[in-house]
Amino acid sequence: MADRRPQVVGSIAQPDVEKAIGWQLEQLPGQRYVSGGETGDRKDWIVSFIESLRGHPDLEIQKEGKWSGYEDLLVHRVRKGHKLSGSTMSLGTLERTREELAALDRATAGMEERPALLVGIPDYMNLALFSMGKVGLAKHSRPFRDMVVNDITETYKEFGDRVIFQLEAPLHLVATAKAGPLGPVVAGIMAERLVKVPEQVPEGARFGVHLCLGDMNHEALSPMKSAAPVVYLFNELSSRWPSGRPLEFIHAPLAGGREPLSTDPRYYEAFRNLFRDSSARFVAGIVQEEQEEAEQLVVLKLIEQMIGPVDVATYCGLGRRSPEAADAAAARTRRLIEA
């Protein structure tokens, strides 16, 4: 189907930026954006950032963690008498983008139309929660928000619309999924908080959103009983998104971790209520190479019957998977795109 495109969520199972970009151009041609791959210590999402806070002058370790699972995280707290400021932290986005965009330019030299660089940015609420626990989420979200705004602003000022910022938000989907009948209310709260970042960056900055169920050790934080939480968040984000900062896509998994997709049509009924006037494309996170391909094709066609053509991606990033698993996922994506 010509209107379908592949999309990489972010991290790639490759050793460096050059190889990650080359892998995408070879394995998944036709992407609207190309990721820098989030290689090296960034393959584990925000782990390296949290570890880097060990030496922060305003923080101390509350609990050690070895990252073996969701209960084994390194947790920081603010030192007595100190105050945490966003100006004292950075994700290193500008420096990383310089390297990745230079590599993308080399790889696409001579191409008539060069794809934009997809720059992954963890959402500030997730950074606060995973860095400092529930207390961090409740009391210290503002410094992390200021840090994210600063990183995006300085990167956009240098590179403009050559980059698109992907806000990565597992907390938002997990909270909405766990809320049951209160899902629409929670989705509204989560969306209202997420849009505080695009509200504060310069006009013209391009965005996408990656909703997630968590993927540490290829395990999800929470299952979903239906696709309704995805639809709630898509609608709330689309309706609340600030003008002048284009929201180009929302990616969401329709299952998590090793869980196979449901093929029950009732699971996807909520898509009939998806906000059709949104300018954001829906990127269906349906690729999981361990499930039968025919079942994933059934799901793809169920969704498209209700909302039209969608772009296709894996549930989450591929950086924590083996290169062989990433190759298999890419091959599966190509076949679904062409079906």
N, C-alpha and C positions, 0 to 999 in steps of 0.2 A: 504494500500500500504506500503510494508516493508521499502521503502526508505524515507518515510515521518517521521518526528519527531516533537513532540511539542516543543515549546520554550516559556519561560516566558520572557517578555520584561524587567522586573526589579522589580518594586514595587508590593507588595502583600497585600491584605486586611486582615492582621493578626496583632495581638498586639505586637509580638516580633519575634526575629530571629528564635528561636527554632520552634515556631509554623509555621512560614512562610516556613521554609525548610521542616518540616514534611508535610505541606499541599501540597507542590509541589511533594514530593516523592510519596504521596498517590494519588493525583488527576491527575498528569501528568507524569506517569512513562515513562522512555525512553528518557528523556531530555539529550541533550549532555552536558549541563551546568545546574547548580542549582544556583539561585539567593539567596543572603542573605535576600531579601525581602524588603529592604529599608523601614523598619518599623518606627514607632514613628514619630518624626518630619521630617523624610526624605521622608515620603509618598507624600509630596507636592513638590517633586523634589528639586529645588534650593532655595526655599523660606527660609528655616532655615539658609542656608549659607548667603544669602543676609541680613537677620535680624541680623546675628552675626557681620556684618560689622558696626553696629551702634556704637560700641565702638572703632573702628579702629582709631589709632592716626593720620593717614594721610587722613582720609575721614570725610566728614560731610554730613548731610542729605540735599538734594536739594528739595525733595518732599516726603511727607508722603504717605503711601499707606496701604490699608487694605486687598489687594489681593482678592477683590470681582470679579475682571475681569481683562482683559488685559490693561485697561486704569487706573487701580487703584493699581499701583505697587509702592513699596518703591524705591526711586532713590537716589543714593549717588553721590557726586562729590569730587574731590581732594581739600583739603584745600589749600588756597593761601600760596605759599611758600613751599609747601610739594611736595614730589614725591612718587608715589605708587610703591612698589616693590613686586614681587611675593614671595620673601622670608618671607614676613610678613603676608602671608595668607596661609591657608590650608583647604582642604575639609575634612580632618580627615580620609583619605583613609586607611592609614596603621593601625591605631587603630581599625577602623571598620572591616577591613579585618581579623585581628587577631581574633576578636570575631566571625565573621561569619564562618571562616574556621574551627575554633574549634567546632562550632555547627554542621557544615556539617560533620566533622569527627565523631562526636558522633552519628549522625543520620545514617551514612553509614558504621559504624563499621561492619566488617565481609563481606562486599561486595567485590567481586573479582576485579571489576573495579570501582573506585570512580570517579564521575563526577567532572569536574573542577568547581570552584566557579566563577560565573559571577559577576564582579565588575563594577557597573555603574559609569561612569565619565562624567559629563557634559562637552561639548566642550567649549573651552576657549572663542570663539566669542560669544556664547550664554551667558556665565557668564558675559562677559563685557557688553553686550547689556542690559540684564535684571537687572544687578546691577547698571549701570550708564547711561542707556539710549543710544541714538545715539552718543553722545559725547564720551561715554566710548568705544563704538565699534570702533569709528574712531581714538581715541587718546590713549586709555589705554588697548588695547587688549594684548599687550606684557606681562604686569605683570600677567595677568590671565593665559596666555600660560605658563609662567615660573612656576607658581604655579601648574598647571596640570602636567607638565613634572616632577616636583619635586615629586609630590604625586605618580605618576606612577612608577618613577624610584626607590624610596625607597621601595615601596610595591613589585615590581618585584624582587629587590635584596634580600628580605627576603623570598618570596614564590615561585619565579620562575614560571614554567609553570603550577603550581597548580591553577593559576588564569588566567582568560581571561578578559581583559579590554574592556568594551562596551562604546565607545564614543557616546554621545547622542547629536544629532544635529538637532533640529527643525528649526533653522534659515536657514539652508542650503536647506532643502526641500521647505520651505515656499517661500524663495527668488526665487528658481528655478521655482516653480509653478506660481508665480506672473509675471515672466519674459516673458511669452507668447512665441513668436517666437524667442526671445533671450535666451530661456531656455538652449540650449547647451552651450552658452558662459558663462552664469551665473553659470551653473553646473561646468564648468571647473575652474572658479575662486574660487568657494566654496570648491571644492575638493583640489585645490592647497593649500588653507589655512588650511584645516582640517589636511592634512598629515604632517604639520609642527610639530605636536606633536609626532607621531610615528617616525619621522625622528630623533628626539632628545633623544629618550629613548634607553636603552640598547638593543642590538640584542637578539632575543629570546622571547621578550615580545609578547604575543598573543593578538589579537584584534578582535573585532567585531564593527559594526557601527549600531546605531539605528537612522534611519531617522524618522522624526516626523512632524506632522502638528500642534502640540500644543494640549493640552488636559486640560487646566485649566477649572475647573467646567464642565468637559466633553464637552467642546466646542473647535473646531479647530480654529486656527488663519487664515487659508485660505483653501478653497476647491481646488480640482484639477479637471481640465476639462478632463483629461485623465491620463493614467499611464506613459506618456512620461517623466515627471520630475523625477520619480523614476528610470527609465531606464537611463536617462542622467547621474544622479549621480552615479548609480551603475557602469556604464562604466568608468566614469572619475576617480572615486576612485580606481577601479581595476587597471587601467592603470598607475596611479600615485603613487600607494602605495609603500613605500620603501621596499627593499629586507631585509630579515633577521628578519622581524617583521610580522609574519603570519597574514593575514587578513582572518579570518575563516568564517565570515558571514556578510551580510548586511541585516538588517531588515527594512522594510518600510511598512507603512500603505497604503492601496489602497482606503481609504476614511478616514475621520476624525470625532472625536466627536461622535455625535448621527447620523451622516449621514450614510444611508445605502449604501452598495456597488452597483455600477452600474452592471447590467447584460448584457449590450450592448457589444457585442464582439469588436466593434470598439474602445471602451475605452481602451482595452488591446493590441491593435495591435502593440504598441511600443515594446512589449516583444520579438517580432521577431528579434529585433536589439540588444538584450541583449548580452553583451560580453561573449561568450561561453567559452573562454579560462581562465576565471577568476577562481582562486582557492577558492573564497568566495562563500559559499552557499547563495541562496536567501531565506530569511524567509518572507513569505507572511503574512502581517498583515491584515487578512480578517475576523477575528472572532469578531462579534458584536452580542451579544445574543438577541438583540431586533429585528433583521431581520430574515426572514424565513431561516431556515437551508438549504433548497433545493436551494435557490438563491446563498448562499455562496459556496455550492458544485459546482454549475455551474461555478462560477468564478475560483475556484481552478482547475477545469478540463480545463478551457480555458487557464490558465497560463501554466499548465503542458503540454498541447499539444504543446506549443511553446518552452519551456525551460527544460522540464523534471521535475522529482519530486522536490518538495520544502518542506521546513519545514513550520510549521503553528503556528501562534501566533495571539494575539489580536492586535488591532490598536496601543495601547499604554499600559502603566502599569496599574495594577489593584488596586494599593494602595489607589486611591481616589474613588473607587467603594465600594459598600456594600459587606460584605462577601457572601451574597446570590447571588449578581450579579457575583462575582468572581467564585463561584461554578458553576453557569450556564455557564459562559464563558469556564471554564475548561471542563465541560461535552460536550459542543459544539465542543471544540477543539479535544477531544478524538474521537468523532464520525466522524469528518472530516478526521482525520488521518486514520481511519479504513475504510472509504468509498471506 
